[in-house]
Amino acid sequence: MTGLGDRLAAVVGAEHVLADEDVRAAYEHDWKGTRGGAALLAVRPGSTGEVAGVLRCCSEAGVAVVPRGGNTGLAGGALPRGGEVVLSLERLRAVGPVEVADALVEAEAGVTLARLQEHVRPEGLDFGVDLGARDAATVGGMIATNAGGIHAFRHGTMRAQVRGIEAVLADGTVVRRLTGVLKDNAGYDLPGLLAGSEGTLAVVTRARLRLVPFHRARATVLVALASVDAGVRLLGVLLARVPALDAVEIFGTRALELVCASACLPRPFPRPYPAYVLVEAAAHDDPLDQLVAALDHTDAVDSVVAADAAGRERLWAYRELMPEAMGRQAPSVHFDICLPRSGIAVFEKAIQQVLRSEAAGAGAAWLGHLGDGNLHVGIWGLAGDRAALERRLLQLTVSLGGSVSAEHGVGTRKVHMLPWAREPADLAVMQALKRALDPQGILNPGVLFPAAPSS
Ligand SMILES: Cc1cc2nc3c(=O)[nH]c(=O)nc-3n(C[C@H](O)[C@H](O)[C@H](O)COP(=O)(O)OP(=O)(O)OC[C@H]3O[C@@H](n4cnc5c(N)ncnc54)[C@H](O)[C@@H]3O)c2cc1C
């Protein structure tokens, strides 16, 4: 083990410093199996104090650190690039009692979303963010990426759920603001700053999280539509007429074909349609009548209504297994963008145009959280200039008033896109914050900003 390894072992115990190549390998891949660079070692502290000790050792040694939660991130931010210490939060798994009167719970960074949901639901409360990777994604990773998911239009993204935070700065200083009150204007908002910072400003160790009511009564309908435009109009109707609206997910024909083939699911309708919207309403009383009545005011061409929990699970399987099915196509370009409603159909038409101009074999599949305008698009089999196409479609996104990164973050994979989306003055403020909190630049170098060239 290196001198740094020995120092880290004194902090966390030798069994939690993983230097062996085979053991380390698990920390050098992402959930899809994509390989990063070779880490110097992986370390698994078991408390905030140990996280602080690890960061102190690394900053004294001038060694970079890659924080890691559940490793479900899709932008490469938790993958080592080569020579860093991977700091895994997997052992920080404590959850506090549910504070029913204040609708709050405190959880350590390594608690998974599924565990958090199981913990709070028996008290009649729920967590406001939900996503398909719930069994592995952690509180710390979700804060660091400002995760969005399927209820963002109803409850906001992760940033809106964090009422207090504890985090460790690059030099080992612990910052803590866990008051939990809604109105807290006593200075800069640390939770807001760290949400979406992708492990570049501090390592999140604990958070005080807002809870929302848990609605047991649910109604789910899969709707077939003749166009994406019709899907956008449907959203407007649902938002106006269904106060219990909880999720509005959209996908296209190709995404449905891919998931049916890869997960052996039956086709939900006898014929294909250009767009599908999966709608769920959740309330204390059964919201099915409310939902079905609202659908009468839309251009729905066909629909499948789930009558019970098993039926709802069957409908959700199409949507939740889609990212994996699309990932298997190894897309040449992938977009995670957010658009105003008026821009969604424009963007989809632009993709169709791209496919018409490409050689046979090119394909595209898209899905999204329609409720907040977030689209995920994969295009594969491109013969033309990928970089030019990516730039053109992202510039279109920006010109439509959208964002080039909706919920997966910038990571290492989208660093080149940031100047297309943010003004130079914005970027300068971001870099000044980074320098103030991490002057040596040891926290996740290469994420959000290009890594400094090594001297
Ligand atoms: C099937 C599937 C579906 C998904 N659906 C959604 C979705 O609907 N919405 C959505 O937003 N995302 C979605 N994701 C992406 C992913 O689940 C989220 O980005 C999630 O927030 C990542 O959490 P994690 O714990 O896995 O973080 P990781 O992947 O481990 O890390 C992600 C980033 O956060 C940093 N980080 C991790 N922990 C900490 C910490 N404690 N302190 C500081 N920095 C830290 C890492 O360095 C990295 O930059 C999906 C992923 C999969 C595989």
The ligand as an ORCA input file, in Angstrom:
! r2SCAN-3c Opt
* xyz 0 1
  C     -32.266      3.090    -14.828
  C     -31.899      4.489    -14.429
  C     -32.898      5.454    -14.363
  C     -32.585      6.762    -13.963
  N     -33.584      7.678    -13.911
  C     -33.297      8.938    -13.508
  C     -34.323      9.917    -13.418
  O     -35.480      9.655    -13.714
  N     -33.978     11.145    -12.982
  C     -32.690     11.477    -12.639
  O     -32.433     12.616    -12.217
  N     -31.688     10.572    -12.758
  C     -31.968      9.318    -13.173
  N     -30.959      8.405    -13.281
  C     -29.562      8.814    -13.000
  C     -29.098      8.556    -11.559
  O     -29.892      7.587    -10.900
  C     -29.103      9.857    -10.775
  O     -28.190     10.757    -11.369
  C     -28.734      9.699     -9.286
  O     -28.972     10.926     -8.652
  C     -27.279      9.292     -9.050
  O     -27.144      8.903     -7.680
  P     -25.959      7.919     -7.245
  O     -26.013      7.763     -5.767
  O     -26.001      6.676     -8.039
  O     -24.692      8.809     -7.623
  P     -23.329      8.387     -8.335
  O     -23.595      7.822     -9.682
  O     -22.513      7.547     -7.435
  O     -22.634      9.825     -8.484
  C     -23.187     10.805     -9.321
  C     -22.408     12.116     -9.127
  O     -22.567     12.594     -7.802
  C     -21.310     12.671     -7.098
  N     -21.568     12.196     -5.735
  C     -22.091     10.999     -5.367
  N     -22.254     10.964     -4.035
  C     -21.805     12.163     -3.551
  C     -21.723     12.743     -2.251
  N     -22.135     12.101     -1.158
  N     -21.220     14.004     -2.138
  C     -20.810     14.687     -3.232
  N     -20.864     14.187     -4.475
  C     -21.372     12.943     -4.641
  C     -20.365     11.786     -7.908
  O     -19.028     12.219     -7.783
  C     -20.902     11.980     -9.319
  O     -20.396     13.183     -9.849
  C     -31.238      7.098    -13.670
  C     -30.238      6.123    -13.730
  C     -30.555      4.837    -14.106
  C     -29.472      3.827    -14.139
*
